[in-house]
Amino acid sequence: MKVAFSIVSIILVLICSAGVVAGEDMTDRIQYPEYWYQQGVSEFLLKHYDRALYLLDTAVAQDPDLADAWYWRGVVLSALGDSAGSAESIAKAKAMNPMIDDPFHRRVGPLAELVITPVPTPRTVRDEEQPQMVETNIDLSKQPDPTGPDMVITSFDPLVREGNPQLEVKATVINQGYRPSTDFFITFYASDDTTITRDDTPIGYYLIPNLKQGMEKKLTGYFPMDRMEPGSFYLGAIADPANEIMEVSEDNNVKGSTSKVTIPDVKSSAFLVTTGSVPFVSEETEEDTRFTITRPDLVISKVTGQQSAVQGGTMNVNTTVKNQGSASAGPFRISLYLSPDALITEQDREIGYGEVADLGVGMLRDGTAVATVPADLIPGTYYLGVMVDSGKVISEESEANNILFANNMVKVSAGAQPVVSQTQKPPELPDLTIPDVSSDTEGTSGGVMNVSTSIRNVGTGDAGSFVVELYLSADSELSDEDILLGMGEIPELPAGTQSDGNAPTPIPANMTPGIYYFGILVDGENEIVESDENNNVRFAKIPVTIK
């Protein structure tokens, strides 16, 4: 059951307004344009458009050079249907700051049946009741990112002080992951039970722009209780409640009170302090937690193989893998490849793989694999390469030393061709292709770019669920150095059908300016057996300039 609270937007201010008389319009009293700008944005997120416009008008009146306020004023005017006024206000903002950010529009829309999962990019979801995930027939769940951030709420302490009409909450959030986080919200909730979820009633929001790895942020929030229903409730907080950021773990983002907190009726005559105060949160500190992050570092120290093989035959490969890092490595995959050059890419043929359950610090492990040469591999001379952690599930000290080639090359000869009976029917297999892909020709780090793509099954068999990955590449050839923009899953694609669509796609905020090519990879893990495995990558012909 939801608690009948009204949603309270949280604003970072450095003033306490507990003594403001109820009903008094503080915009006539306080010359603080940054505050009114943030209050206006908060009212917009709550869909209180008229109030938001009034507050943003106040902000620009007090500070005509506040670009962010002009920009959000334009967003509000657009929501109110005033296109001309919106364009004029946004133009003023961009004249002041051409690189002005737009967090509200950092959203990933549907790409036909493909839903893009940002890697990682904040996406703000707001509703009058509470954030909700878009319902679709596509699985929106994200896989953990073993190299990403990891936000944890380590403390949560609510307090009701006698005679004070505000609920006081102290909370601490830490990033114990391996990378800084992008922008994320902390949402505060009230619940009838001890389990804090997004289905509970939100009482406020707070935006943390970013949080470096190993850093903690202490917050103190004040929420007017005259906006709450009296009663006893469990209170709690969730970091990144909409799961917009791919983290090391998504199971440690919630913290709640151990007992119920009684919300008094502050509107009663027994309450001596006037109500009507403005909610706010202050950032007390941001400190280095000084814990040490240890990681494994997997390398292939030795690889040997035979010098000749035939199509469809087998070959022996000897490998030695070492963990030269400072932490043990959990299960990981070792893959064997034949490549026409001394570079392993997604286009090269994987001829075998093995699983390593664990490898302690400083340990070596030798192994011999019997690999099968693909029967359709073009005869010729190939490099024999081995990649450790080919599934990219281990966060390592270095990701640049996972490949080693044998000293000798392998000459692959034509094998005996099988005799196909006249009555034998060839297998019906799918064949996933990319007939078209294009994108915007310009973009900005931290912004979005529009992409358009088509995925078609030209085979004779239906394709089941498969993953689609979106990249930016400096050379229009897919490699481990390319930037993964997002990924999604298409549940099925019958033979002869095509999926078309376009969507705004987030560009990482730390993207190095330059010229890139937008590309798409279909079924990169080769989960689908296709009649042709060599046509699953395509890059746009026109490059993208990232500023």
N, C-alpha and C positions, 0 to 999 in steps of 0.2 A: 504493500500500500504506500502511495506517495504521501509525503507530508505536505500540507497546504501552506508552503512558504511562497513568497514572491521571489523571483530571481533578482539578485543583487549583483550588479557589476562591480568588479574590483578595480580601483584606479590607484596607481602609484602617485602619491602626493607626499609632501614633506610638511604638511600642516595638520593639525588636529582640530576638528570642527565640532567637538562634542558640545560646546556651549552655544551653538547657533539656535536661535528661536525657531520653533516649528513653523513651517509655511513661509518663511522669509526667503526671497530669491537672492541667493548669494552672488549671482552674477553682477548685481549692482553694488556689491561690497568689496569683492576681492579682485584685485588686478593680478591675475595669474593665468595668462593665456594658455600655457602648456597644460595646466590642469583642465581648463574648459575644453581644450582640444581632445584630451584623453577621455574626459567624461562624455563628450559628444560621440566619439568612436564607440564607447561602451553602449550608449543608448542606441546607436545604429545596429550593433550586434544583437541587441534585444528587440530590434524591429520597431523601436519608438522613433520613427523618422522625423516627426515634427519637433520633438524635444531635441533630437540630435542636431537638426538644422539650427535651432535657436542657440544651442551651446557652441557650435562651430562658428556661427555668425559672431558670437561674443568673443571667441578666441581671435578671429582675424581683425575684429574691431580694436582689440587691445594690442595686437601685434600683427600689422599688415604683412610682415615678412616671414610669417610662420608657414612655410611651404606645405608641411604635412596637413595643417588645418585646412588650407585651400584645397588640397587634393581630396581629403575625405569629405569636405563640403560638396565637391563635385560628385562623389559617389552617392551621397545622400540625395542630392538633387536628382540624380539619375533614378534612384529608387522611387522618388516622388513623381516621376514622369516629366521633369523639366530638362529635356535634352540640351537645349540651348544654354541654359544656366549651368548645367553640368560641364559642358565642353569649355565654357568660359572660365570656370573655376579651376578645372584641371589644367588648362593652358597656363593660367597664372602660376600654378604650382610647378609645372615643368619649366617655365621660364626662370624660376628661382633655383630649381634643382633638377636638371635634366635627368639625373640618375635616381630620381625619387622611387622608392620601393613601393610595392603594392601588395601587402600581405593578404588582403582580402581576396584578390584574384589569383593567388597561388593555389589553384584547384586543378585537379586532373579530371577532365570529363571523360565520358565513354568513347571508346574507339570501336564502334560497332559492338561486337561481342567481346572485344579485348578491353580489359580494365587495367590501366597502368598503375603499378605500385611504385611510388616515388622512392629514390635511393639516395640518402633520405632527404625529403623536402617537407616542410610544414604545410599543412592544409587545414584551414580553420573551418570547422563545422559548427554552426549555431542554429538553434531552434528556440521558439518561445518557451518550450518546456525544458529541453536538454539536448545535447548533441546526440545525433543518430547516424548510424552508418546507412548508406544508400542500399536499399534492398534490390538485389539483382540475382539472376540465376548463375552468376559467376562468383566463385569463391574469392572473397576479398581479403582473406587472412594472409598475413605476411610471415615469411620465414624469418627466424632470428638472424641478425647480422653479427657474426662472431667478431667482426672488426669495428663495430659501431659503438655509439655511446650506450650508457646504461644508467637511466635515471632511477634513483631510489629515494623515497621519502623515509628518512631515518628517525624522525620524531614528529609528533603531532600532539599538541597540548592545548585544548580549549579551556577557557576560563570565563566565568560569569562573576563580575565583581559587584558587590552590594552597592546600590545607588548609581551604577553606571549603566546607561541604556544601550551600550554596545557590547556585543560578544567579542572577546579577545581570543585570537588563535595564534599560537606560535608553531611554526613548522620549519623543518630543515630538509632540504633536498640536496642530494649529492650525485655527481656523475662519476660512477666508478667504472666506466667503460674505457675504450681505447681511442676514442675520437671526441672532439667537441660536439655538442648537440647543436642543432638548428633551433629556431624559435619553437617553444612549446608552452602550452597552457597548464596550469594547475587549477583544478576545479574542486571546490569545497562542497560537500554534500551533507545532508541530514537524512537519517535512516531510522526506521522502526526496529531494525535488528542489527546484529553485529557485522553483517556482511555489507560492505560499502561497494556499490556498483553504480553504473551509469543510469540504472533505472531508478535510483533514489533521487531526491529532490535537490537540485543545485542551489546553493545560497550565494555563490560568487565565483568569479574567475580571476586569474592573474596570469599575465604573459611574462615569461622569462625569455628575453631575446636569444640567449645562448648560454651554455654552461660548459666551460672547459673540462677536459678530463682531469680527474683528481681534485676537483674543486667542489666545495659545498656552499650553498646559499641559505642563510637564515632569514626567515620572513616573519613579520608580525602583522596580522590582519585584524581589522576592526569592522564589525558588521552591525548596523543598527537593528536592534531587536524589535522595534516598533513595526518592522516589515515582516516579522515572523509570527507564526501562530504559537501561543504559549503551550508548553508541554514538555515531556522528557523524551529525548532522542539521542541516538548514537550519532556522533559527528566524525567525519573523515575527509580525506583528500586523495585525489588520483592525479598523478603526473601523466601528461599526454593521454587524456581519457579517450580520445578518438583514435589512438594508435597510429598517429601520423608519422612517427619516427621509427625506423627499423632499429631495434636495440639488440644488445647481446641477450637480454632476457626481458620478456613482457610480463613476468610473474611477480615482480617486486615493486610495482608502481603504486601500491595502495597502502595507506596507513590510516587507522581510525582510533577513536577513543576506546578505552577498555571498559568504560561504564557510561551510562546515560548521563546526558547533560540537561539540566532543567532550564528551560527558557521561560523567564517570568513574564507576566503581563505588564510591560513597561508603560502601557497606556492608562493604567489604573491610577487613581489619585494618590495611592501610597508611594508612587515613584516620584521623587522630588526633583530629579534632573530632567530638563526639557529634552524632548526627542526631536527627530527630524535631522539628525546628523548625516554627514556624507560618508559612505564607506571608503576605506582606503587600506592599502598594504604598504608597509615600508620594508625595504631591503636593509637589514641590519649589517650583515657582513657577507663577504665572499672570500673564503679562506681555502688555502691549500691543505687538504687532509693528510698529505705527506705519507700516503701508503705507496708501496712499491708494486708496480705492475710487472709481472714476469710473464714471458711468453716462450713457447718453443720456437725453434728455427730448424726446419726440415730441409735437408739437402741430399741429393744423390751423389755419393762419393765415387761410385764405380758403376759402369755399365759395359758389358761385353755381349757380343752376339755373333752368329755365323755370318759368313760372307756371301752366301748364296741361298736362295729359296725359290720356290715355284708357286704360281698362282694356286690357291686352294690348299697348299701344303702347310706344314708347321715349321717353326724355328725356335731354338732354345735361346733364352735371354737371361743373363746373370746380372743381378743388381745388388748394390749395397746402399742402404739408406741410413742416414745419421741424423740424430737430434743434437745440434750444437747450440741450442738455446738455453734459457734459464728455467724452463718449466716443462713438465711432461706433456706429451701430445696424445690426445684421445684417438679414437678410430679415424683413419684416413685412407685414401685411395691412392694407389700407384698405377699409372697408365703407361702403356707402351705404344709408340707411334712409328710409322714409316712416313718420312717427309721428303719431298723433292729438294728441299733446301735445309740449311741448318737453323731452322726456325719452326717452332711448333705453333700452329694456328688452328682455329676451329675447322678449317678446310682439310687438315691432314687426317689420315686414317688411323684410328685407334685399333690396334691389332690384339690387345689383351689388357687386362688389369688385375690387380690384386688388392685385398684389404688387409691393412695392418691394424690390429686391435689397439695397441698402445706402444709408446716408445719413450722410455725415460730419458732424463737429461744425460747427455754424453754417450748414450747407447748407440750401437751399430746393429743393423739387422741385414743379413744376407738372404738372398732368395733366388730361386731359379724358376722361370716361367716358361711354359710351352705355349707360344702364340700362334695363331692361325693367320696366314696371309690371305687377305680377301681374294676370292676367285676372280673378281672383276677388276682387280688392281692392274693398272696399265704396266706391262713389262718395262723394266728400266732399272736404274741405279738409285737407291734411296739412302737417306740418313736414318739411322736407328736412334730414336730419342726416348728418354724416360722422363716423366713428369711426376713429382711427388705432390700429394694433396691436390690431385687434378679436379676434385670436386669443390675445392676452395671452401672447405669447412673449418680449417684451422687458422686462427689469428696468429701470425708469426712475427718475429722481430724483423724479418725481411721476407718479402714476397718475390724478390727478384732473383733468387738462387735455387729455384725448384726444378730446373731442367738441366739435364746433362745428356750429351750425345756420345755414342760409341766412337772409338778411334777409327774403326773400319766401317766401310759402307756395305750395303747389302744389294746384291744384284738379283732382281726378281725376274725369273724366266716364265714364259708361257707354259701353263700346265695342260694336261689332257682335257679336251673339251667333252663334257658329258653328252651322251646321246639322249636326245629327247624323243620320246615316243610320239608318233603321230596323234595318238589319242590323249596324250597327257595335256591337261589344261594348265597354262601358266597361272601362278598364284595371283590373286587379286590384292594388290598392294596400293596404299595411298602414295601420293607424291606431292609434297607441300612445296609450293613455289611462291615467289613474291613478284607479281607482274608489275607492280608500281609502288614507288616510294618517293616522297618529296617532303620538304619542310620549308619554313621561313628562311630567308637568306641572311637575316640579321637577328641577333639576340643579345641579351644582357645577362651577365652572371647574377644568379639569384632571381632572374625573371622567368618567363615562360616562352616557348616557341610552339607554333602550330605545326603539326605533322599530319601527313596524309599517307595512308598505306593500304595496300590490298594484299590479302593472303588467299591463295587459291589451291585447291586440291585437284590436280590434273591427272591423278592416278585412277585406277579402276576399283580401289577399295576405300572404305570409309576410314577416316582418321579419328581416333579417340582424343582424349585430353592431351594438350601439349602447351608448352610454355613459349612465349614470344618475348624477346629482349630488344630494347632500344638502346643504341649507342651513338656517341660522337667520337669520330676517329680523325686523327691528323692526316692520314694517308689513304683513306678509303679502303683499307685492308684491316680486317678484324684481327686484333691481337690482345694480349693481356694488358697492354698499356692504354687501351681505349677506355672511355668513360661510359659506364653503365648508367643510363638515365632512368630506366624503369623496366618493369617486367609485368607480365600478366598471363593469364591462362585462358585459352579457348577450350571449352569443354568438349567440342566435337566439330568436325568439318567433313560432311559426307562427300563422296566422290562427285566431281563436277561442279561443286559449289564454291562460292567465293565470299569472303568477308571484307567489306570495305568500310572505311571510316576515317575520321580525323579528330584530333583532340589537342588542346593546349598541354604541353608537356614541360615540367619544371626543369630549369637549368641549374646545376649545383652552384651555390653561392661562392664556392672557392674555385670556380672554373677559371683557368688561365686564359686571358684574352688571346685571340688568334683565329685562324681559319680552320674549320673542321668540316667533316662530312657526316651527315646523318645516315645511320644504317640500321637495319633490322635483321635479327637472327631468329629463325624459326626452329624449334626443337633442337636447341644447342646440345642437350645431353643425349640426343639420339634415342629418346624413349620410344619414338614411333619408327617401326621398320618400314622403310620406303623403297620404292623401285629405283629412286635416284637420291642419294644422300649428298650430292654435290651442288645443289641449287637452293640451299636454305639460307643464303646470305645475300643481301643486296643493299647497296649504298645509293643515295641520291646523287645525281650527276652534278647538281649545282651546290657549291659549298655554302657553309654557314659562317658568317663573321660574328664571333663572340666578342663583345666589348666589355 
